[in-house]
Amino acid sequence: SNTITFHEPVRPGDRVRSRQTLRSISEPKTTRLGLGRFWVIEVEYLNQDDALLGVESYTAFGYRRPGEGAQ
């Protein structure tokens, strides 16, 4: 899933940067893809004045295919 909340408009000439934070990692889960964990990641978007432009939060599933070992 993915959500985006906008706080300030982005204007021509703005320099936009992002900062990612790993908010949570689930206990191991087994899905049709294999054994893995759900991750919740938050991305903050800021301009050159460090004004918060928006926040994106998304959930991803990280897994290894059956037969893959740790690297």
C-alpha positions as CSV (number, residue, x, y, z in Angstrom):
1,S,0.0,0.0,0.0
2,N,1.1,3.6,-0.5
3,T,-0.1,6.9,0.9
4,I,1.1,10.4,0.1
5,T,0.3,13.6,2.1
6,F,1.1,16.9,0.6
7,H,2.0,19.9,2.8
8,E,3.5,22.6,0.6
9,P,3.4,23.2,-3.2
10,V,6.6,22.5,-5.2
11,R,7.5,25.5,-7.3
12,P,9.7,25.8,-10.5
13,G,13.3,26.1,-9.4
14,D,12.9,24.3,-6.1
15,R,15.6,21.8,-5.2
16,V,13.8,18.8,-3.7
17,R,15.5,16.1,-1.6
18,S,14.1,13.1,0.2
19,R,14.9,11.4,3.5
20,Q,13.8,7.8,4.0
21,T,13.1,6.1,7.4
22,L,12.4,2.5,7.9
23,R,9.4,2.6,10.3
24,S,8.8,-1.1,11.0
25,I,9.6,-4.7,9.9
26,S,7.1,-7.5,10.6
27,E,7.8,-10.9,12.0
28,P,8.5,-13.4,9.2
29,K,5.5,-14.3,7.1
30,T,5.0,-17.0,4.5
31,T,3.2,-15.9,1.3
32,R,2.9,-17.4,-2.2
33,L,6.1,-15.5,-3.0
34,G,8.0,-17.3,-0.1
35,L,9.2,-16.5,3.4
36,G,9.7,-12.8,4.0
37,R,8.8,-9.7,6.0
38,F,6.7,-6.6,5.4
39,W,8.5,-3.3,5.7
40,V,7.0,0.1,6.2
41,I,9.1,2.9,4.8
42,E,8.4,6.6,5.2
43,V,9.8,9.2,2.7
44,E,9.9,12.9,3.6
45,Y,10.3,15.4,0.7
46,L,11.9,18.7,1.6
47,N,12.9,21.8,-0.4
48,Q,16.0,23.9,-0.3
49,D,14.7,25.7,2.8
50,D,14.0,22.4,4.6
51,A,10.2,23.1,4.3
52,L,8.3,19.8,4.3
53,L,6.6,19.3,0.9
54,G,5.1,15.9,1.5
55,V,5.3,12.6,3.2
56,E,5.0,9.2,1.5
57,S,4.5,6.0,3.4
58,Y,4.6,2.6,1.7
59,T,4.6,-1.0,2.6
60,A,6.8,-3.5,0.7
61,F,7.4,-7.3,1.1
62,G,11.0,-8.4,1.1
63,Y,11.6,-12.1,0.5
64,R,14.0,-14.7,-0.8
65,R,12.8,-17.1,-3.5
66,P,12.8,-20.8,-2.4
67,G,16.4,-22.1,-2.7
68,E,18.1,-18.7,-2.4
69,G,20.5,-18.4,0.5
70,A,21.7,-15.4,2.4
71,Q,24.3,-13.3,0.6
